[in-house]
């Protein structure tokens, strides 16, 4: 199985259950691992056979700016659904973290895996 990854994507958005979190944007860090639907791009060296990283990021950023999530869990699930449904990936691992949300901790967050890993 071939996996592309995106590390430390920083996004400012409104997220959280407290009233101040609904008014003050917080910086999130997103890490993705995405199984490719096929290995054609490895063979053809053609961008048309690959997942376009910039399109994935653009799509996720559009979602994050268009709605509010209370929980990181719901946000991570939503991102996973986008990758599986809109980009036809068979498997995805999504990590989402709030930076410096808890004193003494660099970040707190969640990691979800959805879909099935398929060996090729």
C-alpha positions as CSV (number, residue, x, y, z in Angstrom):
1,X,0.0,0.0,0.0
2,X,1.3,3.4,-0.9
3,X,0.7,6.3,1.5
4,X,1.1,10.0,1.1
5,X,1.4,12.2,4.1
6,X,1.0,15.8,5.1
7,X,2.6,16.9,8.4
8,X,2.1,20.0,10.6
9,X,-0.6,21.8,8.5
10,X,-1.5,24.8,10.7
11,X,-5.0,26.1,10.5
12,X,-6.7,28.9,12.5
13,X,-10.3,28.3,13.3
14,X,-13.1,28.5,15.8
15,X,-13.4,25.3,17.7
16,X,-14.5,24.3,21.2
17,X,-17.4,24.2,23.6
18,X,-16.6,27.2,25.8
19,X,-18.0,30.6,24.8
20,X,-14.6,32.2,24.3
21,X,-13.7,29.4,21.9
22,X,-16.6,30.3,19.7
23,X,-15.2,33.9,19.4
24,X,-11.4,33.5,19.4
25,X,-9.7,31.4,16.7
26,X,-7.3,28.8,17.8
27,X,-4.4,27.3,15.9
28,X,-4.8,23.6,15.1
29,X,-2.2,21.3,13.7
30,X,-3.3,18.6,11.3
31,X,-1.3,15.6,10.2
32,X,-2.6,13.2,7.5
33,X,-1.6,9.8,6.2
34,X,-3.6,8.8,3.1
35,X,-3.6,5.5,1.3
36,X,-3.6,5.9,-2.4
37,X,-6.5,4.3,-4.3
38,X,-3.9,2.7,-6.6
39,X,-0.2,2.9,-7.4
40,X,-0.7,4.2,-11.0
41,X,1.1,7.5,-10.3
42,X,4.2,5.6,-9.2
43,X,4.3,3.9,-12.6
44,X,3.2,6.7,-14.9
45,X,4.8,9.8,-13.2
46,X,1.7,11.7,-14.2
47,X,0.0,14.1,-11.9
48,X,-3.4,13.1,-13.3
49,X,-2.9,9.7,-11.7
50,X,-2.0,11.1,-8.3
51,X,-3.8,12.6,-5.4
52,X,-3.3,16.4,-5.5
53,X,-2.0,17.5,-2.1
54,X,-2.9,21.1,-2.7
55,X,-6.5,20.2,-3.6
56,X,-6.8,18.1,-0.4
57,X,-5.5,21.0,1.7
58,X,-7.8,23.6,-0.1
59,X,-10.8,21.3,0.4
60,X,-10.1,20.9,4.1
61,X,-9.4,24.6,4.7
62,X,-12.7,25.5,3.0
63,X,-14.6,23.2,5.4
64,X,-12.8,24.5,8.4
65,X,-13.6,28.1,7.6
66,X,-17.3,27.4,6.8
67,X,-18.4,25.7,10.1
68,X,-17.8,25.4,13.8
69,X,-16.9,22.2,15.5
70,X,-17.3,21.7,19.3
71,X,-14.9,18.8,19.5
72,X,-11.6,17.8,17.9
73,X,-13.1,14.3,17.6
74,X,-15.9,15.5,15.3
75,X,-13.5,17.6,13.3
76,X,-11.1,14.6,12.8
77,X,-14.0,12.4,11.7
78,X,-15.2,15.0,9.2
79,X,-11.8,15.3,7.7
80,X,-11.5,11.5,7.4
81,X,-14.9,11.4,5.6
82,X,-13.7,14.0,3.2
83,X,-10.6,12.0,2.3
84,X,-12.5,8.7,2.0
85,X,-15.5,10.0,0.1
86,X,-14.3,12.9,-2.0
87,X,-10.8,11.6,-2.8
88,X,-11.6,7.9,-2.9
89,X,-8.8,6.9,-0.5
90,X,-9.3,3.4,0.9
91,X,-7.7,4.4,4.3
92,X,-6.8,7.5,6.1
93,X,-5.2,8.5,9.4
94,X,-6.1,12.0,10.7
95,X,-4.4,13.6,13.7
96,X,-5.8,17.0,14.9
97,X,-4.3,18.9,17.8
98,X,-4.9,22.2,19.6
99,X,-1.5,23.9,20.2
100,X,-0.8,25.1,23.7
101,X,-4.3,24.4,24.9
102,X,-3.2,23.1,28.2
103,X,-0.4,24.7,30.3
104,X,2.7,22.7,30.2
105,X,1.7,20.7,27.1
106,X,2.8,21.5,23.6
107,X,-0.4,20.1,22.1
108,X,-3.5,17.9,22.8
109,X,-5.5,16.1,20.3
110,X,-6.9,13.0,18.7
111,X,-5.9,10.6,16.0
112,X,-8.5,8.6,14.0
113,X,-8.0,5.9,11.4
114,X,-10.8,5.1,9.0
115,X,-11.2,2.7,6.1
116,X,-9.2,-0.4,5.4
117,X,-5.5,-0.8,4.8
118,X,-5.0,-2.9,1.7
119,X,-1.7,-4.5,0.9
120,X,-0.7,-4.4,-2.7
